[in-house]
Amino acid sequence: MSARVRAPELRGRGWLNTGGRDLTLADLRGKIVLADFWTFCCINCLHVLDELRPLEEKYGDVLVVIGIHSPKFEHEKDADALAAAVERYGVHHPVLDDPEMDMWQQYAARAWPTLSVIDPEGYVVATMAGEGHAEGLARLIDELIAVHEAKGTLHRGDGPYVPPAEPETTLRFPGKAVLLDGGNLLVSDSARHSLAELAPDGETLVRRIGSGDRGRTDGPAEVAAFSEPQGLCLLPEQVAEVAGYDLVVADTVNHLLRGVRLSTGEVVTIAGTGRQWRSTVDDHSHDALSVDLSSPWDLAWYDDKVVIAMAGIHQLWWFDPIKRTAGMYAGTTVEALRDGPLAEAWMAQPSGLSVSADGARLWIADSETSAIRYVQNGVMGTAVGQGLFDFGHVDGPAASALLQHPLGVCALPDGSVLIADTYNGAVRRFDPATDQVSTVTDGLAEPSDLVVTGEGEVLVVESAAHRLTRLAPGALSAAGANTVDGPRHRAERKPTDVTPGELTLDIIFTPAPGQKLDETYGPSTRLVISASPPELLVEGAGTSTELSRRLVVNGEVTGGVLQVTAQAATCDVDVEHAACHLTRQDWGVPVRVVESGAARLPLVLRGLDA
């Protein structure tokens, strides 16, 4: 906190959660302000929203959190879509709509999410990127309270948050759905933190499983509590008999799997500790209740186990309800698009799963790469999609087709797959037989899942419209499909110029106040580096325990992306029962290789940097 940099004024297209009032820094003088630069597609940003909740409650009379929404996808620039996301994710603080990312530039943000701390006198005193900063923020806030109470510059009292009116609908931002025996539908009613059973008409509420309050409680249907549940998976009958429950629920924000006995609505925790995964990748089997998970988003019964779309760490995991074990199934935690053997594949926020009619192929909606991926015979492939920053609404040959942040997939009996193309507001169809993508229908409000009934009808979970929508008869016929040649988008991130030849990559790590590096069980730090394309690096890829690495950049390659994962273990100092912490962050750093480029690339793992 040595440098005193005046915080730039807060300006944007408009404000949410303020009762219509525009806020200025002068309005916030005397408060500690935490500016959270986020975008609602980003799972890391959603993690931070949940990490901030306890801080907002504990420091409510001195701390004001301001969400500054800095969009990646085109859909996220829509003001109504942002308002829906603020409600969907239970954001209980003011949010500034910054569609052109002016504030992002003013505050020199480089990654989603970025946090900037402004002291009661209006100076930026700390900036940090990524997630996992709650402990350090609490210590910093305590320090700022002590300093500014002594100076008389801290003003306690209520903040500027004004809650919106509570809407009246049966569902609120439903996520996923499954068809039950008898024709009823079970829907994860995510913003109401419960499961809703609906009659076959998709509208009439039969019962609700869960109290409707955010929480983590096992027990009868009326007292059980979830936190933004998403994926649902019915177990095979013989497996359910042994397991003692019929349905597995991805309890996303609780980082848990829950089991539900449908006859009674009884809920039990079956996997996860409730802590968010911040560890190292391994291929071991773990006791399911002892392993940490990270935002499980969807589930499917495949390969004689429950496969989990672990959106929070860009992997697939597996869960065995009979052995009660769990482990990693596919992915390295690197956020990108790369096909190959399951242990080497790269994904980006997998959010939807569906199994082909013959059970051979697992389809995946890989949302942040705007891609449809698949698993078959131990290998991951890509059917549609080009990478993290290429998206749009384009039909035709799969190699050139574009989606925009799809959250759901549904395999059809004929071998094709329907896609909930969420940010395009459309249902798309990919046919492997013709290798073509078409648009089945559009004009929907953030579709997130699809269900085929016993009669062959298709129901769409139209999340932002808070309902299930039935596709028109004939929509799946060839005559009912459209070919759209819509906009193509590329989210550009300014590349860093690096020199060909030797390049030093340094990870700058500052433990949070009151913590020190912990080498009790070996080296306290770990660094993993790879490149896309791999030819970008002549030397330096791989894993080490040092936070500095000598790289050799290929001068014959014009540019690419450096994929960097760093972590550091710390523990509390001067505490009788010291707690241990693991800080981890992933970067995808676009680089351009030029003779005048930098010979050193610094990255901040945990910034408490002014």
Secondary structure in CASP SS format (residue, H / E / C, confidence):
PFRMAT SS
TARGET T0000
AUTHOR 0000-0000-0000
METHOD secondary structure of the structure
MODEL  1
M C 1.00
S C 1.00
A C 1.00
R C 1.00
V E 1.00
R E 1.00
A C 1.00
P C 1.00
E C 1.00
L C 1.00
R C 1.00
G C 1.00
R C 1.00
G E 1.00
W E 1.00
L E 1.00
N C 1.00
T C 1.00
G C 1.00
G C 1.00
R C 1.00
D C 1.00
L C 1.00
T C 1.00
L H 1.00
A H 1.00
D H 1.00
L H 1.00
R C 1.00
G C 1.00
K C 1.00
I E 1.00
V E 1.00
L E 1.00
A E 1.00
D E 1.00
F E 1.00
W E 1.00
T C 1.00
F C 1.00
C C 1.00
C C 1.00
I H 1.00
N H 1.00
C H 1.00
L H 1.00
H H 1.00
V H 1.00
L H 1.00
D H 1.00
E H 1.00
L H 1.00
R H 1.00
P H 1.00
L H 1.00
E H 1.00
E H 1.00
K H 1.00
Y C 1.00
G C 1.00
D C 1.00
V C 1.00
L E 1.00
V E 1.00
V E 1.00
I E 1.00
G E 1.00
I E 1.00
H E 1.00
S C 1.00
P C 1.00
K C 1.00
F C 1.00
E H 1.00
H H 1.00
E H 1.00
K H 1.00
D C 1.00
A H 1.00
D H 1.00
A H 1.00
L H 1.00
A H 1.00
A H 1.00
A H 1.00
V H 1.00
E H 1.00
R H 1.00
Y C 1.00
G C 1.00
V C 1.00
H C 1.00
H C 1.00
P C 1.00
V E 1.00
L E 1.00
D E 1.00
D C 1.00
P C 1.00
E C 1.00
M C 1.00
D H 1.00
M H 1.00
W H 1.00
Q H 1.00
Q H 1.00
Y C 1.00
A C 1.00
A C 1.00
R C 1.00
A C 1.00
W C 1.00
P C 1.00
T E 1.00
L E 1.00
S E 1.00
V E 1.00
I E 1.00
D C 1.00
P C 1.00
E C 1.00
G C 1.00
Y E 1.00
V E 1.00
V E 1.00
A E 1.00
T E 1.00
M E 1.00
A E 1.00
G C 1.00
E C 1.00
G C 1.00
H C 1.00
A H 1.00
E H 1.00
G H 1.00
L H 1.00
A H 1.00
R H 1.00
L H 1.00
I H 1.00
D H 1.00
E H 1.00
L H 1.00
I H 1.00
A H 1.00
V H 1.00
H H 1.00
E H 1.00
A H 1.00
K H 1.00
G C 1.00
T C 1.00
L C 1.00
H C 1.00
R C 1.00
G C 1.00
D C 1.00
G C 1.00
P C 1.00
Y C 1.00
V C 1.00
P C 1.00
P C 1.00
A C 1.00
E C 1.00
P C 1.00
E C 1.00
T C 1.00
T C 1.00
L C 1.00
R C 1.00
F C 1.00
P E 1.00
G E 1.00
K E 1.00
A E 1.00
V E 1.00
L E 1.00
L C 1.00
D C 1.00
G C 1.00
G C 1.00
N C 1.00
L E 1.00
L E 1.00
V E 1.00
S E 1.00
D E 1.00
S H 1.00
A H 1.00
R H 1.00
H C 1.00
S E 1.00
L E 1.00
A E 1.00
E E 1.00
L E 1.00
A C 1.00
P C 1.00
D C 1.00
G C 1.00
E C 1.00
T C 1.00
L E 1.00
V E 1.00
R E 1.00
R E 1.00
I E 1.00
G C 1.00
S C 1.00
G C 1.00
D C 1.00
R C 1.00
G C 1.00
R C 1.00
T E 1.00
D C 1.00
G E 1.00
P C 1.00
A C 1.00
E C 1.00
V C 1.00
A C 1.00
A E 1.00
F C 1.00
S C 1.00
E C 1.00
P E 1.00
Q E 1.00
G E 1.00
L E 1.00
C E 1.00
L E 1.00
L C 1.00
P C 1.00
E H 1.00
Q H 1.00
V H 1.00
A H 1.00
E H 1.00
V H 1.00
A H 1.00
G C 1.00
Y C 1.00
D C 1.00
L E 1.00
V E 1.00
V E 1.00
A E 1.00
D E 1.00
T C 1.00
V C 1.00
N C 1.00
H C 1.00
L E 1.00
L E 1.00
R E 1.00
G E 1.00
V E 1.00
R E 1.00
L C 1.00
S C 1.00
T C 1.00
G C 1.00
E E 1.00
V E 1.00
V E 1.00
T E 1.00
I E 1.00
A E 1.00
G C 1.00
T C 1.00
G C 1.00
R C 1.00
Q E 1.00
W C 1.00
R C 1.00
S C 1.00
T C 1.00
V C 1.00
D C 1.00
D C 1.00
H C 1.00
S C 1.00
H E 1.00
D E 1.00
A H 1.00
L H 1.00
S H 1.00
V C 1.00
D C 1.00
L E 1.00
S C 1.00
S C 1.00
P E 1.00
W E 1.00
D E 1.00
L E 1.00
A E 1.00
W E 1.00
Y E 1.00
D C 1.00
D C 1.00
K E 1.00
V E 1.00
V E 1.00
I E 1.00
A E 1.00
M E 1.00
A H 1.00
G H 1.00
I H 1.00
H C 1.00
Q E 1.00
L E 1.00
W E 1.00
W E 1.00
F E 1.00
D E 1.00
P C 1.00
I C 1.00
K C 1.00
R C 1.00
T E 1.00
A E 1.00
G E 1.00
M E 1.00
Y E 1.00
A E 1.00
G C 1.00
T C 1.00
T C 1.00
V C 1.00
E E 1.00
A C 1.00
L C 1.00
R E 1.00
D C 1.00
G E 1.00
P E 1.00
L H 1.00
A H 1.00
E H 1.00
A C 1.00
W E 1.00
M E 1.00
A C 1.00
Q C 1.00
P E 1.00
S E 1.00
G E 1.00
L E 1.00
S E 1.00
V E 1.00
S C 1.00
A C 1.00
D C 1.00
G C 1.00
A C 1.00
R C 1.00
L E 1.00
W E 1.00
I E 1.00
A E 1.00
D E 1.00
S H 1.00
E H 1.00
T H 1.00
S C 1.00
A E 1.00
I E 1.00
R E 1.00
Y E 1.00
V E 1.00
Q E 1.00
N C 1.00
G C 1.00
V E 1.00
M E 1.00
G E 1.00
T E 1.00
A E 1.00
V E 1.00
G C 1.00
Q C 1.00
G C 1.00
L C 1.00
F C 1.00
D E 1.00
F E 1.00
G E 1.00
H E 1.00
V E 1.00
D C 1.00
G E 1.00
P E 1.00
A C 1.00
A C 1.00
S C 1.00
A C 1.00
L E 1.00
L C 1.00
Q C 1.00
H C 1.00
P C 1.00
L C 1.00
G E 1.00
V E 1.00
C E 1.00
A E 1.00
L C 1.00
P C 1.00
D C 1.00
G C 1.00
S C 1.00
V E 1.00
L E 1.00
I E 1.00
A E 1.00
D E 1.00
T H 1.00
Y H 1.00
N H 1.00
G C 1.00
A E 1.00
V E 1.00
R E 1.00
R E 1.00
F E 1.00
D E 1.00
P C 1.00
A C 1.00
T C 1.00
D C 1.00
Q E 1.00
V E 1.00
S E 1.00
T E 1.00
V E 1.00
T E 1.00
D C 1.00
G C 1.00
L C 1.00
A C 1.00
E C 1.00
P E 1.00
S E 1.00
D E 1.00
L E 1.00
V E 1.00
V E 1.00
T C 1.00
G C 1.00
E C 1.00
G C 1.00
E C 1.00
V E 1.00
L E 1.00
V E 1.00
V E 1.00
E E 1.00
S H 1.00
A H 1.00
A H 1.00
H C 1.00
R E 1.00
L E 1.00
T E 1.00
R E 1.00
L C 1.00
A C 1.00
P C 1.00
G C 1.00
A C 1.00
L C 1.00
S C 1.00
A H 1.00
A H 1.00
G H 1.00
A C 1.00
N E 1.00
T C 1.00
V C 1.00
D E 1.00
G E 1.00
P E 1.00
R E 1.00
H E 1.00
R E 1.00
A C 1.00
E C 1.00
R C 1.00
K C 1.00
P C 1.00
T E 1.00
D E 1.00
V E 1.00
T C 1.00
P C 1.00
G E 1.00
E E 1.00
L E 1.00
T E 1.00
L E 1.00
D E 1.00
I E 1.00
I E 1.00
F E 1.00
T C 1.00
P C 1.00
A C 1.00
P C 1.00
G C 1.00
Q E 1.00
K E 1.00
L E 1.00
D C 1.00
E C 1.00
T C 1.00
Y C 1.00
G C 1.00
P C 1.00
S C 1.00
T E 1.00
R E 1.00
L E 1.00
V E 1.00
I E 1.00
S E 1.00
A E 1.00
S E 1.00
P C 1.00
P H 1.00
E H 1.00
L H 1.00
L E 1.00
V E 1.00
E E 1.00
G C 1.00
A C 1.00
G E 1.00
T E 1.00
S E 1.00
T C 1.00
E C 1.00
L C 1.00
S E 1.00
R E 1.00
R E 1.00
L E 1.00
V E 1.00
V E 1.00
N C 1.00
G C 1.00
E C 1.00
V C 1.00
T C 1.00
G E 1.00
G E 1.00
V E 1.00
L E 1.00
Q E 1.00
V E 1.00
T E 1.00
A E 1.00
Q E 1.00
A E 1.00
A E 1.00
T E 1.00
C E 1.00
D E 1.00
V C 1.00
D C 1.00
V C 1.00
E C 1.00
H C 1.00
A C 1.00
A C 1.00
C E 1.00
H E 1.00
L E 1.00
T E 1.00
R E 1.00
Q E 1.00
D E 1.00
W E 1.00
G E 1.00
V E 1.00
P E 1.00
V E 1.00
R E 1.00
V E 1.00
V C 1.00
E C 1.00
S C 1.00
G C 1.00
A E 1.00
A C 1.00
R E 1.00
L E 1.00
P E 1.00
L E 1.00
V E 1.00
L E 1.00
R E 1.00
G C 1.00
L C 1.00
D E 1.00
A C 1.00
END
